[in-house]
Amino acid sequence: MTTASKITLVRVALIPFFMLFLLLAIANPALDYMRYIAVAIFVIASVSDFLDGYIARHYNQVSDFGKFLDPLADKLLVTAALIIMVEWGRMPAWAVIIIVAREFAVTGLRLVAANGGRVIAAGWSGKIKTFSTMIGLILMMLVTGVAVLDWVVTILVVLATVYSGIEYFQKNWDCLHLKA
């Protein structure tokens, strides 16, 4: 197993701990310090996403296992945080549905493309979407009680999500072999 894949596995293993600490902090205001532990875990997991990708490319450690696990780890981490934001009352469910639906749609598009021998690499809009989502979620976890922040983050993340989803489909529509 490559170093990059090991880092990705650590990211997956961190997700339950992130969730546990954040949910405990939300459930019991006396345990608010656990929110900061959850944020630290989320930041470490988010940074590991960039680190494992860099190591995989720089040290030629790209593997099929890594190609499978890395995007799955990212989606699990972000989806866990988004669902907790809904439970916390900080983000509306409709926004999370849009974000998760885009992830399913782009993953499906990638699977169809791969079946045809084509690899759809992450575009800049997808990277911006991921970065803005992670930064927005970190801000929401750190700054509580500011409804304007919650709405600004929600709107920016949804807009970045929709834009990147549209861009992926526009650039790769031919993978679907649909006749107009």
C-alpha positions as a Python dict, from the first residue, in 0.01 Angstrom:
ca = {
    (1, 'M'): (0, 0, 0),
    (2, 'T'): (133, 342, -95),
    (3, 'T'): (200, 626, 146),
    (4, 'A'): (-69, 831, -29),
    (5, 'S'): (-327, 556, 25),
    (6, 'K'): (-229, 525, 391),
    (7, 'I'): (-290, 898, 437),
    (8, 'T'): (-630, 859, 271),
    (9, 'L'): (-717, 572, 506),
    (10, 'V'): (-624, 790, 804),
    (11, 'R'): (-863, 1055, 668),
    (12, 'V'): (-1144, 798, 656),
    (13, 'A'): (-1060, 685, 1011),
    (14, 'L'): (-1076, 1046, 1136),
    (15, 'I'): (-1436, 1097, 1019),
    (16, 'P'): (-1611, 916, 1309),
    (17, 'F'): (-1397, 1107, 1561),
    (18, 'F'): (-1478, 1438, 1392),
    (19, 'M'): (-1847, 1353, 1407),
    (20, 'L'): (-1834, 1235, 1767),
    (21, 'F'): (-1660, 1547, 1900),
    (22, 'L'): (-1883, 1786, 1705),
    (23, 'L'): (-2206, 1609, 1800),
    (24, 'L'): (-2103, 1598, 2167),
    (25, 'A'): (-2029, 1971, 2159),
    (26, 'I'): (-2365, 2044, 1997),
    (27, 'A'): (-2555, 1822, 2242),
    (28, 'N'): (-2395, 1965, 2555),
    (29, 'P'): (-2289, 2331, 2573),
    (30, 'A'): (-2060, 2246, 2866),
    (31, 'L'): (-1855, 2041, 2619),
    (32, 'D'): (-1811, 2327, 2370),
    (33, 'Y'): (-1433, 2277, 2375),
    (34, 'M'): (-1496, 1953, 2181),
    (35, 'R'): (-1613, 2165, 1889),
    (36, 'Y'): (-1257, 2295, 1856),
    (37, 'I'): (-1121, 1941, 1865),
    (38, 'A'): (-1370, 1851, 1589),
    (39, 'V'): (-1256, 2152, 1384),
    (40, 'A'): (-892, 2050, 1428),
    (41, 'I'): (-973, 1697, 1311),
    (42, 'F'): (-1168, 1835, 1013),
    (43, 'V'): (-877, 2064, 919),
    (44, 'I'): (-626, 1778, 945),
    (45, 'A'): (-850, 1556, 733),
    (46, 'S'): (-901, 1835, 477),
    (47, 'V'): (-529, 1909, 451),
    (48, 'S'): (-457, 1537, 416),
    (49, 'D'): (-671, 1544, 101),
    (50, 'F'): (-424, 1781, -64),
    (51, 'L'): (-125, 1603, 87),
    (52, 'D'): (-213, 1253, -36),
    (53, 'G'): (-283, 1387, -385),
    (54, 'Y'): (51, 1566, -394),
    (55, 'I'): (239, 1258, -271),
    (56, 'A'): (59, 1030, -516),
    (57, 'R'): (147, 1251, -814),
    (58, 'H'): (492, 1366, -704),
    (59, 'Y'): (621, 1022, -603),
    (60, 'N'): (435, 828, -871),
    (61, 'Q'): (212, 653, -617),
    (62, 'V'): (-110, 683, -815),
    (63, 'S'): (-302, 356, -773),
    (64, 'D'): (-645, 221, -857),
    (65, 'F'): (-712, 185, -484),
    (66, 'G'): (-620, 551, -432),
    (67, 'K'): (-835, 662, -725),
    (68, 'F'): (-1127, 482, -562),
    (69, 'L'): (-1067, 573, -198),
    (70, 'D'): (-958, 938, -223),
    (71, 'P'): (-1280, 1081, -370),
    (72, 'L'): (-1485, 854, -144),
    (73, 'A'): (-1301, 985, 164),
    (74, 'D'): (-1359, 1344, 54),
    (75, 'K'): (-1730, 1286, -1),
    (76, 'L'): (-1770, 1107, 333),
    (77, 'L'): (-1595, 1385, 526),
    (78, 'V'): (-1787, 1669, 363),
    (79, 'T'): (-2121, 1486, 371),
    (80, 'A'): (-2077, 1409, 742),
    (81, 'A'): (-2014, 1778, 812),
    (82, 'L'): (-2307, 1890, 596),
    (83, 'I'): (-2550, 1650, 764),
    (84, 'I'): (-2436, 1769, 1105),
    (85, 'M'): (-2495, 2129, 990),
    (86, 'V'): (-2854, 2033, 902),
    (87, 'E'): (-2901, 1864, 1239),
    (88, 'W'): (-2750, 2169, 1408),
    (89, 'G'): (-2998, 2392, 1222),
    (90, 'R'): (-2717, 2580, 1050),
    (91, 'M'): (-2781, 2474, 690),
    (92, 'P'): (-3107, 2392, 516),
    (93, 'A'): (-3158, 2035, 396),
    (94, 'W'): (-3239, 2152, 41),
    (95, 'A'): (-2885, 2294, 12),
    (96, 'V'): (-2729, 1967, 127),
    (97, 'I'): (-2945, 1774, -120),
    (98, 'I'): (-2816, 1993, -405),
    (99, 'I'): (-2457, 1942, -294),
    (100, 'V'): (-2490, 1565, -251),
    (101, 'A'): (-2687, 1530, -577),
    (102, 'R'): (-2405, 1702, -766),
    (103, 'E'): (-2156, 1460, -612),
    (104, 'F'): (-2364, 1160, -721),
    (105, 'A'): (-2412, 1305, -1069),
    (106, 'V'): (-2044, 1382, -1127),
    (107, 'T'): (-1942, 1043, -987),
    (108, 'G'): (-2190, 876, -1223),
    (109, 'L'): (-2053, 1077, -1515),
    (110, 'R'): (-1700, 970, -1424),
    (111, 'L'): (-1808, 605, -1409),
    (112, 'V'): (-1970, 622, -1752),
    (113, 'A'): (-1663, 797, -1891),
    (114, 'A'): (-1431, 539, -1736),
    (115, 'N'): (-1638, 262, -1888),
    (116, 'G'): (-1563, 424, -2224),
    (117, 'G'): (-1191, 445, -2146),
    (118, 'R'): (-1193, 814, -2058),
    (119, 'V'): (-1075, 971, -1733),
    (120, 'I'): (-1239, 1293, -1620),
    (121, 'A'): (-986, 1482, -1414),
    (122, 'A'): (-1092, 1728, -1147),
    (123, 'G'): (-1143, 2071, -1301),
    (124, 'W'): (-1059, 2402, -1140),
    (125, 'S'): (-1422, 2472, -1062),
    (126, 'G'): (-1442, 2141, -875),
    (127, 'K'): (-1130, 2228, -678),
    (128, 'I'): (-1269, 2572, -595),
    (129, 'K'): (-1596, 2407, -493),
    (130, 'T'): (-1412, 2168, -261),
    (131, 'F'): (-1194, 2442, -113),
    (132, 'S'): (-1484, 2683, -58),
    (133, 'T'): (-1695, 2407, 96),
    (134, 'M'): (-1423, 2307, 341),
    (135, 'I'): (-1341, 2668, 436),
    (136, 'G'): (-1712, 2749, 470),
    (137, 'L'): (-1775, 2448, 693),
    (138, 'I'): (-1475, 2536, 911),
    (139, 'L'): (-1610, 2891, 951),
    (140, 'M'): (-1955, 2759, 1042),
    (141, 'M'): (-1804, 2528, 1303),
    (142, 'L'): (-1589, 2803, 1454),
    (143, 'V'): (-1836, 3092, 1446),
    (144, 'T'): (-2169, 3008, 1605),
    (145, 'G'): (-2481, 3217, 1643),
    (146, 'V'): (-2431, 3427, 1328),
    (147, 'A'): (-2717, 3341, 1093),
    (148, 'V'): (-2582, 3571, 821),
    (149, 'L'): (-2260, 3369, 807),
    (150, 'D'): (-2457, 3046, 775),
    (151, 'W'): (-2658, 3184, 483),
    (152, 'V'): (-2356, 3337, 308),
    (153, 'V'): (-2165, 3007, 333),
    (154, 'T'): (-2470, 2810, 220),
    (155, 'I'): (-2528, 3032, -84),
    (156, 'L'): (-2161, 3039, -186),
    (157, 'V'): (-2120, 2663, -150),
    (158, 'V'): (-2442, 2591, -342),
    (159, 'L'): (-2342, 2833, -622),
    (160, 'A'): (-1992, 2682, -650),
    (161, 'T'): (-2144, 2334, -644),
    (162, 'V'): (-2399, 2407, -917),
    (163, 'Y'): (-2146, 2590, -1133),
    (164, 'S'): (-1888, 2311, -1114),
    (165, 'G'): (-2154, 2046, -1179),
    (166, 'I'): (-2274, 2228, -1489),
    (167, 'E'): (-1916, 2271, -1608),
    (168, 'Y'): (-1839, 1899, -1567),
    (169, 'F'): (-2146, 1804, -1770),
    (170, 'Q'): (-2089, 2068, -2039),
    (171, 'K'): (-1730, 1955, -2095),
    (172, 'N'): (-1811, 1583, -2085),
    (173, 'W'): (-2165, 1556, -2221),
    (174, 'D'): (-2040, 1343, -2510),
    (175, 'C'): (-1955, 1066, -2260),
    (176, 'L'): (-2324, 1002, -2217),
    (177, 'H'): (-2377, 931, -2589),
    (178, 'L'): (-2714, 1100, -2588),
    (179, 'K'): (-2874, 1210, -2909),
    (180, 'A'): (-3043, 1546, -2897),
}
